[in-house]
Amino acid sequence: MKQVASMMAGVVIDILVKPGDEVSDGMEVAILESMKMQLPVSSEQSGKVAEIKVASGDFVNEGDVLMTLE
């Protein structure tokens, strides 16, 4: 199963996709806030969103899985 992970520690501000959505390589799928900056999280693979493992307001560390793709 493919995964989209956080590239740094921060708070999840927004999830831009929902389960069942098709994503492509480079597509923005979430927004993190770290050190008062909002940073987009992009998928590094194409696929269909299978599961979202975080919610808006959650704190994540670098490498934490945000969602899985089929």
N, C-alpha and C positions, 0 to 999 in steps of 0.2 A: 504494500500500500504506500502511495506517495504521501509526503507530508510537507506542510508549510510551517516553518519555524520562525521564531522571533530572532532578529539579527542583533538585538540589544535589549537590555532591561528597560522596562517602562510600563506605563499604564495603557491598556487597550482603550482607545477613545471611541472607535467605531469599527464595526464589521461590515464590509461592503458587499458581501455575498451571502447566500443562504444555501442550505443543503439542496442538492439537485442542480445548482447553477453550473454551467460550463465555464471554466477558466482557461486562459491561455498563458503561455510562458511570458513573463514580464507584466502581467495584468496586476493592478493594485487590488488587494483583497482585504486589507485592514489598515487602520491608522493607529500608530502608537504615539504616546507623548513621553518624551524623555528629556530631562533638563530644560523644561519649558519650550521644547520644540516639538512640532507634530511631524512625524515621519511615516511615510507610506511603507507598507509591507507588500512586496510583490511576490507572486508565485514564481518559482523557478522551473515549473513543469506545467504541462497542460493536463486537463482532466476534469472530472465532475466532482463537485464538493460532496463528500460522503458524510463528514461529521465536523462540526465546529466545536472545539474543546474549550473555548474561552467566551467570556461575555464582556460587554462594555463595562469598564470600571475595574476589571481584573488586573492585578499586577503580574507581569511575566518577567522571567529572567532570559538572558541570552540563550538561545537553543531550545527554549520551551516550544512544544508543538502547539500551534494555534488551530490548525485544521488538517484533516486528512482528505486525500483525493483518490478517486477510483481510477 
